[in-house]
């Protein structure tokens, strides 16, 4: 079995694959005080069957903690994308080191699983919108603040707006403050996605499939009118593809 780990700024998303089948996935806070304890509990039924581990990380400090915890629990070293293994996607960014490995992993997964040329929209702590072209090249992307930090900023930086949780809105016009804030987040970011994707398609890739992923993908994705597929586990699936190729 393969343990695939995607370390983000807010959460650590992990999945256990039995060949091509994702048997289990779970999230742990990236700020957890006891990663070893949490991973031990989640991995207990699978520990003896895990024979390899692959990781994509955008948080260096968290990566060190995860590597240490995983080594103690399953006695395996982590293969880290960008350090130990290549994503398999040619990176055409002006400074390739500035592209988070998760974005390249997403590009790889979208290309192989969803028809080659794709636009990948990742609704996470930040929103990234990236293009992988017909030649399996990552040609660039867009970064915007994510839903969670935007909602937090509304509460923290205004005098009268309350705390609110992101959830499915009841409509498009709010009748009370929290409801109005939630609509602003969900409708606002889905519209941001639609607008940017429309402009990217018009200029770079008119026939590209649009794949929605990330922690908020299941909530906001259905409101994105140009979405062809919502796959919250896209990064994990990309890690599996890379691990499989690396084994060969």
C-alpha distance (Angstrom), angle and dihedral (degrees) to the residues before:
residue distance angle dihedral
X1 . . .
X2 3.79 . .
X3 3.78 126.0 .
X4 3.82 109.4 -152.5
X5 3.81 118.4 -168.6
X6 3.81 128.8 -169.2
X7 3.82 110.7 -169.1
X8 3.80 112.5 -158.3
X9 3.78 134.0 172.3
X10 3.81 94.4 -99.1
X11 3.79 105.9 24.8
X12 3.80 142.6 10.3
X13 3.79 110.1 -127.9
X14 3.79 114.7 -158.6
X15 3.78 133.6 -178.2
X16 3.79 136.0 -172.8
X17 3.80 115.4 -143.8
X18 3.78 126.7 -163.5
X19 3.80 97.6 -161.3
X20 3.84 102.6 -56.5
X21 3.80 96.5 -16.4
X22 3.81 120.0 96.7
X23 3.80 101.7 -140.1
X24 3.80 98.2 179.2
X25 3.79 139.6 -2.5
X26 3.79 129.7 -173.1
X27 3.78 142.2 167.1
X28 3.80 129.6 -129.7
X29 3.79 124.3 -172.8
X30 3.79 112.2 -97.8
X31 3.81 86.0 -137.5
X32 3.81 95.4 53.9
X33 3.80 113.6 145.6
X34 3.81 92.2 -148.4
X35 3.79 112.8 34.2
X36 3.79 92.8 162.3
X37 3.80 92.7 57.3
X38 3.81 93.5 46.8
X39 3.79 93.9 46.0
X40 3.80 91.5 46.3
X41 3.79 90.4 56.3
X42 3.82 94.4 46.4
X43 3.80 95.9 43.7
X44 3.81 99.5 40.7
X45 3.84 96.4 105.1
X46 3.82 92.2 47.8
X47 3.81 106.2 36.3
X48 3.80 96.6 104.6
X49 3.81 93.0 49.0
X50 3.82 99.7 48.1
X51 3.79 107.9 104.0
X52 3.81 101.5 165.4
X53 3.81 140.5 24.2
X54 3.80 129.3 -157.0
X55 3.81 126.4 -174.1
X56 3.78 139.3 -168.8
X57 3.80 114.4 -168.7
X58 3.80 139.1 179.3
X59 3.83 92.6 178.0
X60 3.84 112.6 70.4
X61 3.81 94.8 -169.7
X62 3.80 92.6 51.0
X63 3.81 90.9 46.6
X64 3.79 91.2 60.6
X65 3.80 91.5 50.8
X66 3.80 92.9 47.3
X67 3.80 92.9 48.7
X68 3.79 90.6 50.8
X69 3.81 93.8 47.3
X70 3.81 94.8 46.0
X71 3.80 92.1 47.9
X72 3.81 90.7 55.3
X73 3.81 94.5 45.3
X74 3.82 104.8 41.4
X75 3.82 99.7 13.4
X76 3.80 92.3 -127.8
X77 3.79 131.6 123.8
X78 3.80 117.8 -124.2
X79 3.79 120.3 -116.8
X80 3.81 103.3 -142.5
X81 3.81 119.8 -153.3
X82 3.79 110.0 -121.2
X83 3.78 93.0 18.1
X84 3.79 105.7 50.8
X85 3.80 104.1 7.0
X86 3.80 134.4 29.3
X87 3.80 122.9 -121.3
X88 3.79 91.8 -130.2
X89 3.81 91.4 -127.4
X90 3.80 121.0 108.0
X91 3.80 108.5 -121.9
X92 3.82 113.9 -142.2
X93 3.82 96.3 178.1
X94 3.81 112.7 131.8
X95 3.81 88.3 -118.5
X96 3.83 105.0 24.4
X97 3.82 92.6 -165.4
X98 3.81 89.7 67.0
X99 3.81 92.7 67.0
X100 3.80 113.9 92.4
X101 3.81 112.1 -124.2
X102 3.81 90.2 -125.8
X103 3.83 89.4 64.3
X104 3.80 91.3 53.5
X105 3.79 91.1 45.9
X106 3.81 89.3 51.5
X107 3.79 90.3 49.6
X108 3.81 90.5 51.7
X109 3.79 92.9 49.1
X110 3.81 94.8 45.1
X111 3.81 92.1 48.4
X112 3.80 95.2 50.2
X113 3.79 99.8 35.9
X114 3.79 103.6 35.8
X115 3.77 110.9 37.7
X116 3.78 112.6 -71.7
X117 3.82 112.6 -88.6
X118 3.80 108.2 59.3
X119 3.78 145.8 160.2
X120 3.79 111.4 -139.7
X121 3.80 119.2 -156.3
X122 3.81 113.0 -166.8
X123 3.81 114.7 -167.2
X124 3.80 101.5 -161.4
X125 3.80 136.2 120.4
X126 3.80 82.9 -48.0
X127 3.79 124.4 21.5
X128 3.79 114.3 -121.0
X129 3.79 123.4 -172.3
X130 3.80 112.3 -169.3
X131 3.79 138.4 175.4
X132 3.80 127.9 -140.9
X133 3.80 110.6 -173.6
X134 3.80 133.7 -146.9
X135 3.82 90.4 -87.2
X136 3.83 91.8 58.4
X137 3.79 90.8 -106.9
X138 3.79 125.4 142.7
X139 3.80 101.3 -133.9
X140 3.82 101.5 178.6
X141 3.76 145.3 -72.7
X142 3.78 153.1 -148.0
X143 3.82 129.5 -102.6
X144 3.82 125.8 -156.9
X145 3.82 134.4 166.1
X146 3.80 112.3 -84.6
X147 3.82 130.1 -118.4
X148 3.81 96.1 -104.2
X149 3.79 98.6 51.5
X150 3.80 90.8 41.3
X151 3.80 92.1 55.4
X152 3.82 89.6 45.5
X153 3.82 90.2 52.0
X154 3.80 91.4 53.1
X155 3.81 89.8 56.9
X156 3.80 97.3 39.3
X157 3.80 98.4 43.9
X158 3.81 101.3 41.3
X159 3.80 129.8 69.4
X160 3.81 100.8 -139.9
X161 3.79 109.0 25.2
X162 3.84 113.7 104.1
X163 3.79 131.4 -140.5
X164 3.80 112.3 -84.0
X165 3.79 136.1 -178.0
X166 3.78 122.0 -132.5
X167 3.80 109.9 -111.4
X168 3.78 140.6 143.2
X169 3.82 107.8 -63.9
X170 3.79 121.1 -129.5
X171 3.79 93.4 -134.5
X172 3.78 144.2 -29.4
X173 3.82 98.5 -84.3
X174 3.80 119.3 61.7
X175 3.79 122.7 -139.3
X176 3.80 96.3 -171.0
X177 3.80 134.8 27.9
X178 3.80 103.0 -98.9
X179 3.78 90.8 44.3
X180 3.80 90.2 50.6
X181 3.81 91.1 50.2
X182 3.82 92.6 50.4
X183 3.81 91.3 49.2
X184 3.79 89.5 49.6
X185 3.80 90.7 54.0
X186 3.81 99.5 42.8
X187 3.81 98.4 37.3
X188 3.80 92.1 36.5
X189 3.78 97.1 52.9
X190 3.80 95.0 40.5
X191 3.81 87.5 52.5
X192 3.81 90.2 47.3
X193 3.80 88.1 53.6
X194 3.81 92.9 48.2
X195 3.79 93.3 47.1
X196 3.80 97.5 48.0
X197 3.80 93.7 41.6
X198 3.80 90.7 50.8
X199 3.81 90.7 53.2
X200 3.81 93.0 45.8
X201 3.79 92.3 49.2
X202 3.78 91.9 48.6
X203 3.80 92.4 54.3
X204 3.81 106.8 28.1
X205 3.79 116.9 13.1
X206 3.80 117.8 10.2
X207 3.83 94.0 173.5
X208 3.82 98.1 44.4
X209 3.79 120.0 129.2
X210 3.81 114.0 -123.5
X211 3.81 115.1 -132.8
X212 3.82 120.7 -169.4
X213 3.80 119.4 -156.1
X214 3.83 142.0 149.9
X215 3.78 136.8 83.6
X216 3.81 94.5 -57.9
X217 3.81 95.5 39.5
X218 3.80 97.2 103.5
X219 3.81 91.0 50.4
X220 3.81 101.4 42.0
X221 3.80 100.7 23.3
X222 3.83 95.7 76.3
X223 3.83 88.9 59.3
X224 3.82 92.7 54.5
X225 3.78 104.8 98.7
X226 3.80 95.2 -161.1
X227 3.83 96.9 50.1
X228 3.81 114.8 124.6
X229 3.81 95.6 -179.2
X230 3.80 137.8 9.2
X231 3.81 111.9 -152.0
X232 3.80 115.4 166.7
X233 3.82 89.9 -177.3
X234 3.81 97.1 52.6
X235 3.82 94.6 117.4
X236 3.80 92.9 49.5
X237 3.81 90.2 49.6
X238 3.80 89.8 50.1
X239 3.78 90.3 52.0
X240 3.81 89.3 52.3
X241 3.80 90.9 52.5
X242 3.81 91.4 50.8
X243 3.80 92.9 46.1
X244 3.79 91.5 49.4
X245 3.80 92.0 51.5
X246 3.81 91.0 45.8
X247 3.80 91.4 53.6
X248 3.80 90.8 52.6
